[in-house]
Amino acid sequence: MPTLNIEGKRVKVDDSFLALSPEEQQRTVEEIAQQIGAKPQRAEPQEEGAPTNGGFLRGVDDAVRGAADMSTFGLSDEISAGLGAATGVGGTFGDYSGNLEQQRARDAEGGWARLGGQVVGAVAMPWSLARTIPRAIAQGALSGGLYGYGSGEGGVTNRLGSAGVGAIAGGAAGGAVRGIASGLGTRAARATIPDNAALRRTAEAGYKAADDAGVIVGPEGMRRFGAAVVNDLADMGYLPANEPKIASLLTQIERQGNVNTTYKGLHSLRRMIANAAASNIPSESKMATRMLVRLDDYMRNIPAEDVIMGDAAAASRGFQTGQDFWARMRRSEMVDTAAIKAERRAASTGTGGNLENTLRQNTRAILDNPKRSRGMTPAELAMADRVVRGSATQDLTRSLGRRMNSIHGAGVGGTVGAALAGPTGAAIGSLAVPAVGRGVVRVAERMTEKNVARLSEMIRSGGRTAQELAKLARGGQLTIPEVQRVEALAKIFGVSVPTLAAAVTEKLAGTTAR
């Protein structure tokens, strides 16, 4: 339907206007101008939404208007009309209503240039996106509601309705932006977590750095270390006849107390003690474990008076790095091996839901064995316990899936199918319900597999999941450049996207109304 612009006033005419001759069109324009109180002039018909005039400067004006509209939350037309009425600049002095009508008519002609200006104005807004989805939804609803209210027409009631629509659009857009940014940030953080091979390389590099520090411990230092070990063993009731491997270790420590010992020599002693800690004799294993803790403490912080030569600080740093990353690797491999064994067992039995059961059982075996769970952080132990216990949602999902996948489920499906479509429906229903049940069971299995993957991820990262790492990076407590880049983009679009969503929604609502 053509639209005429007569002295800034937009008038829609019937399509038959286009079939008139130029003279008839002019007479029609003059009649309309007389009716609306405008001066007779020639007006060209335009398509709906097209700008009344072309040209670069016109586009610039449209873009500026769009930016102003966004930065004032839709109040730029009211502000311009008020200034025109107060000063006569950009409007008719004292005629707020007329000025407002002209401003809105002009804004309606903006087209793509105006939209581009709105984008620029939205991006330039100083707000940043909240760090959680609920807060981002609230923030988006606020900005969208403000724009909806400001861009609305009529009284307060109409504007409140427009604000409600804008709040819904802005809230949805704000939550979507935060959700996407959080997902990308978590993926970026996960990419920084080393795999087992990388953990091994880092550990070996740390141990090598400790050896290369050239530390040599004098006999006095080893004798003091040996005396501390003997005191520990006395408190634990050591008897050479009951713990023969401990006796051998004490002989080795005494021997090293008569000569200089290199850091490699300390490593060799540590391997001997670790082997004794694996003893099947409980008391012997416990004593060797206590000796191992004592030696690790000594190697992490060798007293200055014990060092004859070398860089003790560098050796300690290297040893700590080696220990930390080697322990992570061993625990991660333990969890991964348990998961692989569970998958093999489930594959060999072919029983629905067996994978989830076996994953829980294998993880429980780790928790129940003090030697296997030794060194796990409280967070890692809690995550392992979560794997074992599951959740109410997992249990409900698994139970529902099993029921649907049973003979009873097939019977129910057949009965319902027969009632709906006779014998054919019965056959389809008896097959469809168990098939859906198997899918539901698989959903429960995936929940447990995800928890196992998080446990391995947490161990390899040093005690935190990728989501936790990304959260720390967003809060500035941790530096992950990839997450910071994602957050920089989120900051740009944090409030611009919700406000733009409200603007587009308002535009579509206006188009529909017309």
LODRENVO-856483 format. One line per 10 residues: number of its first residue (from 1); their letters; for each residue x, y, z of C-alpha. Coordinates in Angstrom, 1 decimal. Example, Ala and Ser with C-alpha at 12.3 -4.5 7.8 and 13.67 -1.06 7.14 Angstrom:
1> as> 12.3 -4.5 7.8 ~ 13.7 -1.1 7.1
// end
This chain:
1> mptlniegkr> 0.0 0.0 0.0 ~ 1.6 3.4 -1.1 ~ 2.4 6.0 1.6 ~ 2.5 9.7 0.8 ~ 4.6 12.1 2.8 ~ 3.0 15.6 2.9 ~ 4.9 18.1 5.0 ~ 6.3 15.4 7.2 ~ 2.9 13.7 7.7 ~ 2.6 10.1 6.4
11> vkvddsflal> -0.7 9.3 4.6 ~ -1.6 5.8 3.3 ~ -3.6 5.7 0.0 ~ -5.1 2.9 -1.9 ~ -3.1 1.0 -4.6 ~ -5.4 2.6 -7.2 ~ -3.5 5.8 -6.6 ~ -0.6 4.4 -8.7 ~ -2.9 3.9 -11.7 ~ -3.8 7.6 -11.8
21> speeqqrtve> -2.2 10.0 -14.2 ~ 0.3 12.5 -12.8 ~ -2.3 15.3 -13.0 ~ -4.9 13.2 -11.1 ~ -2.3 12.2 -8.6 ~ -1.4 15.8 -7.9 ~ -5.1 16.8 -7.5 ~ -5.5 13.9 -5.0 ~ -2.5 15.1 -3.1 ~ -3.8 18.6 -2.9
31> eiaqqigakp> -7.2 17.4 -1.7 ~ -5.5 15.3 1.1 ~ -3.3 18.3 2.0 ~ -6.3 20.5 2.4 ~ -8.1 17.9 4.5 ~ -5.1 17.6 6.9 ~ -4.3 21.3 7.0 ~ -1.0 21.0 5.0 ~ 0.1 23.2 2.2 ~ -0.6 21.7 -1.3
41> qraepqeega> 2.6 20.1 -2.7 ~ 3.6 17.3 -4.9 ~ 4.4 14.0 -3.1 ~ 5.8 10.8 -4.5 ~ 4.2 7.5 -3.5 ~ 6.6 5.2 -1.6 ~ 6.6 1.5 -0.6 ~ 5.9 0.7 3.1 ~ 9.0 1.3 5.2 ~ 11.0 3.0 2.5
51> ptnggflrgv> 12.8 6.3 3.2 ~ 11.2 9.4 1.8 ~ 14.5 10.7 0.4 ~ 17.7 9.0 -0.6 ~ 21.3 10.2 -0.4 ~ 24.2 9.9 1.8 ~ 23.3 12.6 4.2 ~ 19.9 11.2 4.7 ~ 21.4 7.8 5.6 ~ 23.7 9.5 8.1
61> ddavrgaadm> 20.8 11.2 9.7 ~ 18.9 7.9 9.9 ~ 21.9 6.2 11.5 ~ 22.4 9.0 14.1 ~ 18.7 8.8 14.9 ~ 19.0 5.0 15.4 ~ 22.0 5.4 17.7 ~ 20.2 8.1 19.7 ~ 17.1 5.9 20.0 ~ 19.1 3.1 21.5
71> stfglsdeis> 21.2 5.1 23.8 ~ 18.1 6.8 25.3 ~ 16.1 3.6 25.5 ~ 13.6 4.7 22.9 ~ 13.0 8.2 24.3 ~ 14.9 10.2 21.6 ~ 11.7 11.1 19.8 ~ 10.1 12.5 22.9 ~ 13.4 14.4 23.8 ~ 13.7 15.9 20.3
81> aglgaatgvg> 10.0 16.9 20.3 ~ 10.4 18.5 23.7 ~ 13.5 20.5 22.7 ~ 11.7 21.6 19.6 ~ 8.7 22.8 21.5 ~ 10.9 24.6 24.1 ~ 13.4 26.3 21.7 ~ 11.9 26.1 18.2 ~ 15.1 24.3 17.0 ~ 14.3 21.2 15.1
91> gtfgdysgnl> 10.5 21.6 15.5 ~ 7.7 24.1 16.0 ~ 7.9 26.2 19.1 ~ 5.2 25.3 21.6 ~ 3.9 22.4 19.5 ~ 5.1 19.3 21.4 ~ 2.4 16.9 19.9 ~ 3.1 18.1 16.4 ~ 6.8 17.8 16.8 ~ 6.4 14.3 18.3
101> eqqrardaeg> 4.3 13.2 15.3 ~ 6.9 14.5 12.9 ~ 9.8 12.8 14.8 ~ 8.0 9.5 14.7 ~ 7.1 9.8 11.1 ~ 10.8 10.6 10.3 ~ 12.0 7.7 12.4 ~ 9.6 5.3 10.6 ~ 11.4 6.1 7.3 ~ 14.9 5.1 8.7
111> gwarlggqvv> 15.2 1.7 7.1 ~ 18.6 -0.2 7.2 ~ 20.5 3.0 8.1 ~ 18.5 3.4 11.2 ~ 19.0 -0.2 12.2 ~ 22.8 0.2 11.7 ~ 22.7 3.2 14.0 ~ 20.8 1.2 16.6 ~ 23.4 -1.5 16.6 ~ 26.2 1.1 17.1
121> gavampwsla> 24.2 2.8 19.8 ~ 23.6 -0.4 21.6 ~ 27.2 -1.6 21.5 ~ 28.3 1.7 22.8 ~ 26.2 1.3 26.0 ~ 28.5 1.1 29.1 ~ 26.8 -1.9 30.8 ~ 28.5 -5.3 30.8 ~ 26.9 -8.8 30.9 ~ 26.3 -10.4 34.3
131> rtipraiaqg> 28.3 -13.5 35.0 ~ 25.4 -15.9 35.7 ~ 22.5 -16.8 33.5 ~ 19.8 -15.7 36.1 ~ 21.4 -12.3 36.5 ~ 21.9 -11.9 32.8 ~ 18.2 -12.6 32.2 ~ 17.3 -10.0 34.9 ~ 19.7 -7.5 33.3 ~ 18.4 -8.2 29.8
141> alsgglygyg> 14.8 -7.9 31.0 ~ 15.6 -4.5 32.6 ~ 17.2 -3.1 29.5 ~ 14.6 -4.5 27.2 ~ 11.8 -3.3 29.5 ~ 13.3 0.2 29.6 ~ 13.5 0.3 25.8 ~ 10.0 -1.1 25.5 ~ 8.6 1.6 27.8 ~ 10.6 4.4 26.2
151> sgeggvtnrl> 9.7 3.4 22.6 ~ 6.0 2.8 23.4 ~ 3.2 5.2 22.5 ~ 0.2 6.4 24.2 ~ -0.4 6.5 28.0 ~ 1.2 4.6 30.8 ~ -1.0 1.5 30.3 ~ 0.1 1.1 26.7 ~ 3.8 1.8 27.6 ~ 3.7 -0.8 30.3
161> gsagvgaiag> 2.4 -3.3 27.8 ~ 5.3 -2.4 25.5 ~ 7.7 -2.6 28.4 ~ 6.5 -6.1 29.2 ~ 7.1 -7.3 25.7 ~ 10.5 -5.7 25.7 ~ 11.4 -7.3 29.0 ~ 10.5 -10.7 27.7 ~ 12.6 -10.3 24.6 ~ 15.5 -8.7 26.4
171> gaaggavrgi> 15.5 -11.3 29.2 ~ 15.6 -14.2 26.7 ~ 18.3 -12.5 24.7 ~ 20.4 -11.7 27.8 ~ 20.2 -15.3 29.0 ~ 21.1 -16.6 25.6 ~ 24.2 -14.4 25.4 ~ 25.4 -15.4 28.8 ~ 24.7 -19.0 28.1 ~ 26.6 -19.0 24.9
181> asglgtraar> 29.5 -17.1 26.5 ~ 29.6 -19.4 29.4 ~ 29.6 -22.4 27.1 ~ 32.4 -21.0 25.0 ~ 34.4 -20.1 28.1 ~ 34.0 -23.6 29.6 ~ 35.2 -25.1 26.3 ~ 38.2 -22.7 26.3 ~ 39.0 -23.6 29.9 ~ 38.8 -27.3 29.2
191> atipdnaalr> 41.2 -27.0 26.4 ~ 43.8 -25.7 28.9 ~ 43.6 -28.8 31.1 ~ 46.5 -31.2 30.3 ~ 45.9 -34.8 29.3 ~ 47.8 -37.7 30.9 ~ 50.6 -37.5 28.4 ~ 51.2 -33.8 29.1 ~ 51.0 -34.5 32.9 ~ 53.8 -37.1 32.5
201> rtaeagykaa> 56.0 -34.8 30.5 ~ 55.6 -31.9 33.0 ~ 56.3 -34.3 35.9 ~ 59.4 -35.7 34.3 ~ 60.6 -32.2 33.4 ~ 60.2 -31.2 37.1 ~ 62.2 -34.1 38.4 ~ 64.9 -33.4 35.8 ~ 65.1 -29.8 36.9 ~ 65.5 -31.0 40.5
211> ddagvivgpe> 68.3 -33.3 39.6 ~ 70.0 -30.7 37.4 ~ 70.1 -28.3 40.3 ~ 73.2 -30.1 41.5 ~ 72.2 -30.4 45.1 ~ 74.4 -32.5 47.4 ~ 73.4 -33.3 50.9 ~ 76.1 -33.9 53.5 ~ 76.3 -36.9 55.8 ~ 75.1 -34.8 58.8
221> gmrrfgaavv> 71.9 -34.0 56.9 ~ 71.1 -37.6 56.2 ~ 71.9 -38.6 59.8 ~ 69.4 -36.1 61.1 ~ 66.9 -37.4 58.6 ~ 67.6 -40.9 59.7 ~ 67.1 -40.0 63.4 ~ 63.7 -38.5 62.6 ~ 62.7 -41.7 60.8 ~ 63.8 -43.8 63.8
231> ndladmgylp> 61.7 -41.7 66.2 ~ 58.6 -42.2 63.9 ~ 59.1 -46.0 63.8 ~ 59.6 -46.2 67.5 ~ 56.2 -44.5 68.0 ~ 54.6 -47.0 65.6 ~ 56.0 -50.1 67.4 ~ 58.6 -51.2 64.9 ~ 60.2 -54.6 65.3 ~ 62.8 -55.7 62.7
241> anepkiasll> 61.5 -59.3 62.7 ~ 57.9 -58.2 61.9 ~ 58.9 -55.6 59.2 ~ 61.9 -56.9 57.3 ~ 61.7 -54.4 54.5 ~ 61.8 -51.5 57.0 ~ 65.0 -53.0 58.4 ~ 66.5 -52.9 54.9 ~ 65.5 -49.3 54.5 ~ 67.1 -48.2 57.7
251> tqierqgnvn> 70.3 -49.9 56.7 ~ 70.3 -47.9 53.4 ~ 69.6 -44.6 55.3 ~ 72.4 -45.4 57.7 ~ 74.7 -46.1 54.7 ~ 73.8 -42.7 53.1 ~ 74.5 -41.0 56.5 ~ 78.2 -41.8 56.0 ~ 78.6 -40.3 52.5 ~ 77.5 -37.3 50.5
261> ttykglhslr> 74.1 -37.9 48.8 ~ 73.0 -36.3 45.5 ~ 69.4 -35.5 44.7 ~ 69.4 -38.5 42.4 ~ 70.5 -40.5 45.4 ~ 67.4 -39.2 47.3 ~ 65.2 -40.2 44.4 ~ 66.6 -43.7 44.5 ~ 65.9 -44.0 48.3 ~ 62.4 -42.7 47.6
271> rmianaaasn> 61.7 -45.5 45.1 ~ 62.9 -48.1 47.6 ~ 60.6 -46.7 50.3 ~ 57.7 -46.6 47.8 ~ 58.2 -50.3 47.0 ~ 58.1 -51.1 50.7 ~ 54.8 -49.1 51.0 ~ 53.2 -51.5 48.6 ~ 54.0 -54.4 51.0 ~ 51.2 -56.9 51.8
281> ipseskmatr> 52.1 -56.7 55.5 ~ 49.8 -54.0 56.9 ~ 52.2 -52.7 59.6 ~ 55.1 -52.7 57.1 ~ 53.1 -50.8 54.5 ~ 52.0 -48.2 57.1 ~ 55.5 -47.6 58.4 ~ 57.0 -47.3 54.9 ~ 54.2 -44.8 54.0 ~ 55.1 -42.7 57.0
291> mlvrlddymr> 58.8 -42.8 55.9 ~ 57.7 -41.7 52.4 ~ 55.9 -38.7 53.7 ~ 58.9 -37.8 55.8 ~ 61.3 -38.0 52.8 ~ 58.9 -36.1 50.6 ~ 58.8 -33.3 53.1 ~ 62.5 -33.3 53.3 ~ 63.0 -33.2 49.6 ~ 60.5 -30.3 49.2
301> nipaedvimg> 62.4 -28.2 51.6 ~ 65.9 -29.3 52.3 ~ 67.4 -27.3 55.3 ~ 70.2 -25.0 54.2 ~ 72.6 -26.4 56.7 ~ 72.3 -29.8 55.1 ~ 73.3 -28.6 51.6 ~ 77.0 -28.8 50.7 ~ 76.5 -27.4 47.2 ~ 73.8 -26.8 44.5
311> daaaasrgfq> 70.6 -24.7 44.3 ~ 68.3 -26.2 46.9 ~ 65.5 -23.8 46.1 ~ 65.5 -24.9 42.4 ~ 65.6 -28.5 43.4 ~ 62.7 -28.1 45.7 ~ 60.6 -26.4 43.1 ~ 61.4 -29.0 40.5 ~ 60.6 -31.8 42.9 ~ 57.2 -30.3 43.9
321> tgqdfwarmr> 56.3 -29.9 40.3 ~ 57.3 -33.4 39.5 ~ 55.3 -34.8 42.5 ~ 52.2 -32.7 41.8 ~ 51.9 -33.6 38.1 ~ 52.9 -37.2 38.6 ~ 50.3 -37.7 41.3 ~ 47.7 -36.1 39.0 ~ 48.6 -38.4 36.2 ~ 48.4 -41.6 38.3
331> rsemvdtaai> 45.0 -40.7 39.8 ~ 43.7 -39.7 36.4 ~ 44.9 -43.0 34.9 ~ 43.3 -44.9 37.7 ~ 39.9 -43.2 37.0 ~ 40.2 -43.7 33.2 ~ 41.1 -47.4 33.7 ~ 38.1 -47.9 35.9 ~ 35.9 -46.3 33.2 ~ 37.4 -48.5 30.5
341> kaerraastg> 36.9 -51.7 32.5 ~ 33.3 -50.7 33.2 ~ 32.6 -50.2 29.4 ~ 34.2 -53.6 28.6 ~ 32.1 -55.3 31.2 ~ 28.9 -53.7 30.0 ~ 29.7 -54.5 26.4 ~ 30.4 -58.2 27.3 ~ 27.0 -58.6 29.1 ~ 24.8 -56.5 26.9
351> tggnlentlr> 22.5 -55.7 29.8 ~ 20.7 -52.4 29.7 ~ 21.8 -50.1 32.4 ~ 24.8 -52.3 33.3 ~ 27.3 -49.6 32.2 ~ 26.0 -47.1 34.8 ~ 26.1 -49.8 37.5 ~ 29.6 -50.8 36.7 ~ 30.9 -47.2 36.5 ~ 29.5 -46.6 40.0
361> qntraildnp> 30.9 -49.9 41.3 ~ 34.4 -49.3 39.9 ~ 34.5 -45.7 41.3 ~ 33.3 -47.0 44.7 ~ 36.2 -49.5 44.7 ~ 38.6 -46.5 44.4 ~ 37.0 -44.7 47.3 ~ 36.9 -47.8 49.5 ~ 40.6 -48.5 49.0 ~ 42.8 -46.0 51.1
371> krsrgmtpae> 45.8 -46.7 48.9 ~ 44.0 -45.9 45.7 ~ 42.3 -42.8 47.0 ~ 45.3 -41.5 48.9 ~ 46.2 -38.0 47.7 ~ 42.8 -37.2 46.3 ~ 41.6 -33.7 47.3 ~ 38.3 -33.2 49.2 ~ 36.7 -31.8 45.9 ~ 37.9 -34.9 44.0
381> lamadrvvrg> 36.6 -37.2 46.7 ~ 33.2 -35.4 46.7 ~ 33.0 -35.8 42.9 ~ 33.8 -39.5 43.1 ~ 31.1 -39.9 45.7 ~ 28.7 -38.1 43.4 ~ 29.5 -40.7 40.7 ~ 28.8 -43.5 43.1 ~ 25.6 -42.1 44.6 ~ 24.2 -40.5 41.5
391> satqdltrsl> 21.2 -38.2 41.9 ~ 17.5 -38.5 42.3 ~ 17.1 -37.5 38.7 ~ 19.4 -40.2 37.5 ~ 17.7 -42.9 39.6 ~ 14.3 -41.8 38.4 ~ 15.4 -41.7 34.8 ~ 17.0 -45.2 35.0 ~ 14.0 -46.7 36.8 ~ 11.6 -45.3 34.2
401> grrmnsihga> 13.8 -46.5 31.3 ~ 14.0 -50.0 32.7 ~ 10.3 -50.2 33.2 ~ 9.6 -49.2 29.7 ~ 12.3 -51.6 28.4 ~ 10.7 -54.6 30.2 ~ 8.1 -57.1 29.1 ~ 5.5 -55.1 31.1 ~ 6.5 -52.0 29.1 ~ 6.1 -53.8 25.8
411> gvggtvgaal> 2.7 -55.0 27.0 ~ 1.5 -51.5 27.9 ~ 2.8 -50.2 24.5 ~ 0.9 -53.0 22.7 ~ -2.3 -52.3 24.6 ~ -2.2 -48.6 23.9 ~ -1.3 -49.2 20.3 ~ -4.1 -51.6 19.8 ~ -6.6 -49.2 21.3 ~ -5.4 -46.5 18.8
421> agptgaaigs> -4.8 -48.4 15.6 ~ -5.8 -52.1 16.0 ~ -3.3 -55.0 15.4 ~ -0.8 -52.8 13.5 ~ -0.8 -50.3 16.4 ~ -0.3 -53.1 18.9 ~ 2.8 -54.3 17.1 ~ 4.2 -50.9 16.7 ~ 3.5 -50.0 20.4 ~ 5.0 -53.2 21.7
431> lavpavgrgv> 8.3 -52.3 19.9 ~ 8.2 -48.6 20.3 ~ 7.9 -48.4 24.1 ~ 10.9 -50.6 24.9 ~ 12.9 -48.7 22.3 ~ 12.1 -45.4 24.0 ~ 12.9 -47.1 27.3 ~ 16.4 -48.0 26.1 ~ 16.9 -44.4 25.1 ~ 15.9 -43.2 28.5
441> vrvaermtek> 18.3 -45.7 30.2 ~ 21.0 -44.3 27.9 ~ 20.2 -40.8 29.2 ~ 20.9 -42.0 32.7 ~ 24.1 -43.7 31.6 ~ 25.3 -40.4 30.0 ~ 24.7 -38.6 33.3 ~ 27.1 -41.0 35.1 ~ 29.6 -40.9 32.2 ~ 29.6 -37.1 32.4
451> nvarlsemir> 30.3 -37.2 36.1 ~ 33.2 -39.7 35.6 ~ 34.6 -37.4 32.9 ~ 34.3 -34.4 35.3 ~ 36.2 -36.4 38.0 ~ 39.1 -37.1 35.5 ~ 39.0 -33.5 34.4 ~ 39.1 -32.3 38.0 ~ 42.1 -34.5 38.8 ~ 44.1 -33.4 35.8
461> sggrtaqela> 43.4 -29.7 36.4 ~ 44.5 -29.9 40.0 ~ 41.2 -30.0 41.7 ~ 38.7 -28.0 39.6 ~ 36.4 -28.7 36.7 ~ 36.5 -26.8 33.4 ~ 33.3 -24.9 34.5 ~ 35.0 -23.9 37.8 ~ 38.1 -22.8 36.0 ~ 36.1 -20.6 33.6
471> klarggqlti> 34.1 -19.1 36.5 ~ 37.4 -18.2 38.3 ~ 38.7 -16.7 35.0 ~ 35.5 -14.6 34.6 ~ 36.0 -13.3 38.1 ~ 39.6 -12.4 37.6 ~ 41.0 -14.9 40.1 ~ 42.6 -17.0 37.4 ~ 44.1 -16.0 34.0 ~ 43.0 -17.9 31.0
481> pevqrveala> 43.5 -15.7 27.9 ~ 40.9 -17.6 25.8 ~ 38.2 -17.1 28.5 ~ 39.1 -13.4 28.7 ~ 38.6 -13.0 25.0 ~ 35.2 -14.6 25.2 ~ 34.3 -12.3 28.1 ~ 35.4 -9.3 26.1 ~ 32.9 -10.1 23.4 ~ 30.2 -10.8 26.0
491> kifgvsvptl> 30.9 -7.4 27.5 ~ 30.3 -5.8 24.1 ~ 27.1 -7.6 23.5 ~ 26.0 -7.9 27.1 ~ 23.3 -5.2 27.0 ~ 23.3 -4.4 23.3 ~ 21.8 -7.7 22.2 ~ 18.9 -7.7 24.8 ~ 18.1 -4.0 23.9 ~ 18.3 -4.8 20.2
501> aaavteklag> 16.0 -7.8 20.7 ~ 13.5 -5.5 22.4 ~ 13.8 -3.0 19.5 ~ 13.2 -5.6 16.9 ~ 10.3 -7.1 18.8 ~ 8.8 -3.6 19.1 ~ 9.3 -3.0 15.4 ~ 7.7 -6.3 14.5 ~ 4.8 -5.7 16.9 ~ 4.3 -2.3 15.2
511> ttar> 4.4 -3.8 11.7 ~ 1.9 -6.4 12.7 ~ -0.4 -3.8 14.2 ~ -0.4 -1.9 11.0
// end
